[in-house]
Amino acid sequence: MTDGRIARVLVVNHVGEISGAENSLLTLARHLDRARIEPVAAVPAGPLARALEDLEVAVSLIPDLRLSRPANPWQLLVGGWRLRRWAGTIDVAARELGADVVAANSVTAALGAALAVGGRLPVVWHARDLRAPEGAVRKIVRRVRRIIAISRCVADNLIDNYAGARDRVIMVYNGVDMVQFRPTTPRAQVREELGIPADAVLIGSVGQLVPWKRQDLFIEAAARISAHLPGAWFVIVGADLFGEHPEYVRQLRDLAADLGLGERLLFTGYREDVASIMNAMDLLLHTAQEEPLGRVVMEAMSLGVPCIAADSCGPAEIIEDGVSGVLVPPGEADAFATRTLELLRRSGALERMGEAARRRIDGRFSAERMARMTEDAYEEAWTRGPR
């Protein structure tokens, strides 16, 4: 605290839907010590705003803003104009809500916050990406007081590639609320709803249907597994949330049909009951190759569901190979299939690995640990002031 006051932190998000970054924000808001930090928010209307209000976080509604990489100078000019107009709404929200610190939950939010209040208030950027445009990141790094990287992989990427990042970056893993993230529907009921036999092996994938999540690898691995384990079932949970990759979604469905998986591979679309569906799985395959952290991996592990993931970036920091999960070479469907079959053939292996996975999340990736470290970063930024 400064002068006995509690720091009022304005969290800014550029979309109103709830995906991985937004779930992490909600977990943080739920666990912040309100005797140290008072969270307020500037977010678009939608599920995120409603969820924050349910947590008694004051919300100022701002427009949503999704920027695409410009293909020509005209698009660059229009994008810059839209960003500046949007930044103005952040400035208004910061003044109305009496913010002491602005916490940006995305690259777009960080650009807008730096433009809006960077010279007046300290800005903290929650860095959750490995694929952000280099020009945007350079601007952000120069203008923010502190960068909270969600994994060592993200932190190293910033430090290695952007001048000045080393002095600003700290690493705080996202946390899982193991009380809040629990199934609400029994395993047997979920399987009955999905039409999956109660005794079948169920292998799942969870995540947005976007190319870098590589659900195509999951489908290829499923076909190889099915050739040796004909009774196995598979489920892909997620959607193209922002409608940007309809062709990729069509390709996934065509690939599943071409490989003869038929009714044994289900596409559920977007689901709010992810914990219940994960709990109905025997195994989660996470095939993304450049995952900054892997929230769904942590969530599945918190439920005692073993995970097989690519041995790179975030999942390699979460999983202890062979103990709390399995790591395989990135991009190799055969490796995912082979290790899956090996695990399923070992008596009691899933149960032992699931218990180790749950302990791993509870010990190192708790929501409380994330909240305390983030509070320290907010207070330090408030004390030092804007750049």
MOTAZI-V996808 format. One line per field, one symbol per residue. ss: DSSP state (@ for helix, = for strand, . for the rest). phi: phi as a letter, one per 20 degrees, with the letter a starting at -180 (. if undefined). psi: psi as a letter, one per 20 degrees, with the letter a starting at -180 (. if undefined). Layout:
ss: ???
phi: ???
psi: ???
This chain:
ss: .=..=.======.......@@@@@@@@@@@@.....=======...@@@@@@@@...====...........@@@@@@@@@@@@@@@@@@@@@@@@....====..@@@@@@@@@@@....======......@@@@@@@@@@..====..@@@@@@@@@@.......===....=..........@@@@@@@@.......=====....@@@.@@@@@@@@@@@@@@....=====........@@@@@@@@@@@@@...@@@=====....@@@@@@...====........@@@@@@@@....====..@@@@@@..=...====....@@@@@@@@@@@@@...@@@@@@@@@@@@@@@@.=@@@@@@@@@@@@@@@@@@...
phi: .clmeefedeedcecdfdcfffffffffffdfffedcdecbcbffqgfffffffemdfcdfcfebdddffebgfffffffffffffgfffffffffemfdcddeebffffffffffcgedcfdddeeccddfgffffgffgfddebddeebfgfffffffdcfnfgfdecdcfgddefefecfdcggffffffemdgfeffddcccqgecgfelfffgfffgfffffdcfefdcbddqbfgdmecfffffffffffffemflfedddemfceefgffgfeeebdddegecegboffffffffenefcdcfeblggfeeeegnddrcdcgfndffffffffffffeefmffffffffffffffeccefffgffffggfffffffenff
psi: qpkiqppopoppqiqirobghhhhghgghhiqoiigpoprqoqqqahggghghhjkppppprqrooprppirhghgggghggggghhhhgggghghjlqhqpopjrgghggggghgjhihqppppoojqijqpghghggghhiqhqpopirhggghgghhippihhihpqpoqqqpoiggnqqipqghhghghikpqhjqppprpprqnqhiilihhggghgggghhimhjqqqpoprrnhjkilhhggghgggggghjkhciiopoiapphlggggghiqhqppoiphmohfmghghgghhikoqqprpmqcghhhgpopifjapprpqjohhgggghghgghiopjgggghgghgghgghhilqhggggghhgggghggghhaq.
